[in-house]
């Protein structure tokens, strides 16, 4: 049987003839060091599950396109999800896409939300993290109050620099304005920043303002019934995690995935 470390130290000190007081002091220090190490150890992170691939991601894989959704983006989203989005009561909000959400495990709920953002990114940006679009529609062709230029929708979730103020997102226009338009080092185009901002926006819609997931007042047009991208978004939700079985979403039509690749916001 292996002798405990503290006992081995005690025997060694006794053999050296050290005073009992010094022996006790060494034992106390040994225990204090062990306790400090335990306190310093980071708490275990949440259990994560990879989300399935959306139809767009599957199509890109078939075409040999490596610009697609990455597993680490699932982890970014799942770790950032606020507790409110993981509670059973959220099942009523996502029933259309995940009827069993309420009875699912927390890791499965995390995976559902990761899949949701993958589907949203597929419609908004074709899963391309450096995509940016300047829209001509009057309702969005306005001046960005941070960059002071015409609003551009950028990154995986097609966000704007104004979102840094409105939703507490980590976008730095002063640093980005000196970089080329599609430079992946731009803070707004970095997948982690873009996705974390998306989580903040969704929390604002569902938790702060208590609005439905599918609503005409959503930040994203694919979540607004009748708007461009809405039907494509429904098709992207066809591969939700198996734990959501019983879902009621339109089945993919023959050749439908290819047409989705060109869909935009």
N, C-alpha and C positions, 0 to 999 in steps of 0.2 A: 504494500500500500504506500502511495506517495505521501510523504510528510508535508503538511501545510507549510507554506513559506514562512509565516510568522513564527511557527514553532522552530523551524530550522535556524532562523536568525537568533531566536532566544537561546537555543542550545549553544550556538557558536559564541555568543557574547558571554555566556556563563563559562564556557571553556577558556575564554580569554581572561576570566577573572574580573570582569567589569562590575561596577557597583550595581545593586538592584535598581537604584533610582534611574541610572542611565539605561538600564535594560527596559524599564517601564516606559521611558521617554521614547525609545526607539520603536517599541510596540505601538504606542499612540500615534507616532508619526507615520508608521506603516499603514495603520488603519485609516488615518486622515487622507493619505495619498490615494488609497484605494477608493475612498468615498468621493474625493475630488474628481478622480477619473470617471467614476460612474455618473456624476452630475454633469461633467463636461461632454459626455457622449451624447450625440444628437438623437432625438427621439426617432423611432422608426417611422418611415413615411407610409402613406396610404398604400394599400394593395392596388396595383394597377393591372388592367387588362387591355390588350390591344384591341382596337376596333376593327371590324371587317372593312374591306375595300368597297367604296362606292362604285356604281357603274362606270363613271368617268375614269376612276383610277384603274379599274379592270381593263378598260379599253386602251388606256395609255400603256399598260403592261403588255398587252397583245401587240401593240404597235412598236414595242421596244423603246418607248419614250421614258427616259429616266427622270424627267421633270414631273414628279407626281408626289402624292402625299407620303410623308415619311413617318415611320413609327414613333420617332421621338416627339413629333408634334402631338400625338395622342397623349403622351406622358405630360407634356407641358400643360395641356388643357386639364387633364384629370387631376393634377396636383393643385391647380389653381381654383378649382370649382368651390364656391362657397357652400357651406353646409345646407343652406336653405334649398339649393338646387338638388340636393341629394335626399331630401326628406320624402317619406312616402306620399305626403299630400301633393307633391309635385306630379304624381301620377295622373291627376285630373287634367293638368296642363298639357301633358304629352300623350294622352290616351290615343289620339289619332294615329300616332306612330309607334307607340310602345305600350300596348294595353296592360302588360304585366309589370309595369314600372314599380307600382306600389309594393308588390310582393318580391321583387328582385333583390339580390344582395347589393350592398353599396358599391363594390367593385364593378358589378354589371351596370349599375346606374351611371357610374363614371364613364364606362365604355360607351354607353348610349350617347352621352353628351359629346364625347370625343367624335363619335360617328356623325352626330348632328353638325358639328363644325366642319368636318370633312365634306359633308354634303353641301353645306352652305358655301364653302370655299370653291367647290367644284362648279357651282353655278355662277358665283361672283367673279372668280378669277381663273377658272379652268385649272385650279390647283397650282398656279404659277405665282411664286412669292414675290416676283419683281414686276408684276403687271401693274400698270397704272392707266387710268382712263379719265379723259376730260369730257363730261357729258354736255350736250347742247340743250337739253330740256330746260325750260325756264325755271322750273322749281329747284333745279340743282345747279344751274349755271350762275352761281353767285360767287362773291368774294370770300375766300377763306380768311377768317379774322385773325389767324396766327401767321400764315405765310403771306397774306395780303396779295394773293394772286387768285386767278380763277380756280375754284375748287377742283381738285383731282382726287379720284377714288384710287387708293393704292394698297398693294399687298394682297395677301391671301384672302382677306375679308373686305377688301376695298374700303379702307378707312381714310380719314382726313386728318390733317394736322390740328384742326379745331377740336378733335376728340381728345387731345391731350389736356385741354382745359375742361371740357364737358364731362369726361369720364375718367380723368386721372390716368391717362395713358402715357407711356414712356417714349414719346416722340419728341425729338429735338430739332426743330426747324433751323435754328442757328448753326447747328453742326451739319445738317443735311443739305442746306442750300448751296454749299460749295461743291457737292458731289454730283456726278453725272446722273441723269434722270432715272436710269434703271440700276444704279449701283447697289448691290446687295448689302453694302455696309450702311446704307441709309437706315436710320433708326426705325422709320415707319415701314420699311420693307423687310426688316429682320423678322423671320417667322415667329419667334417667341414673343417679341413686342406686339406684333400684330394680333396674334391669337389671344394673348393676355388682355389686350384692349377689348377684343370681342367678348371675352368672358365678362368684363366689366359692363359692357353695353347690354348684354343679355340679362345680367343681374339687375340692371337699372329697369329694364322693361318688365321682367317677371316678378321681381321681389320688391323693388322700391315703388314702382307705379302699379304693381299688381295687374298687369295687362296679360291677355292671352299670348300664346306663342305665335299663333297665326292671327295677325291683326293689321288693319289698314294703317295703323300708326307705328308699325315696326320700323326700326332703323333701316333694315334691309328690305329692298323691294321684293326679293323672292319669298318673303314671308307675308306679303300683302296679297290677298286673293285678287286675281284679275290683272295683276301687274306683270311686267316682263320678268320672266324667270320663275314665276310661281309654279307653273305646271312642270317645268324641268326640275325644280326642287323636289316636288312630290315624287318624281321618278327616281331621283337620287336617294330618297329615303326607302327604297325597295330592299336594301340589304342590311337593315338595322340588325344589331346583335341578336343571336338566336334566342337569348333569354327574353326577348320582347315578343315571342311567338304569339300569334293571334292578331298581328297587326293588320290594319285595313288600309293599304295604299295601292295605287294603280300598279299593275304588273308592267314590266318593261316590254315594249313592242319590239318586233323584229327590226334590227338595225337602228333602234332608238338611241343607243349609247353613242354612236358615231355623230349623230346630229347634235348631241349634247355638248360636244367638244367646242362648238362655236357659240354656245349660248352665253350671253353676258347679262349683266345687271340691267 
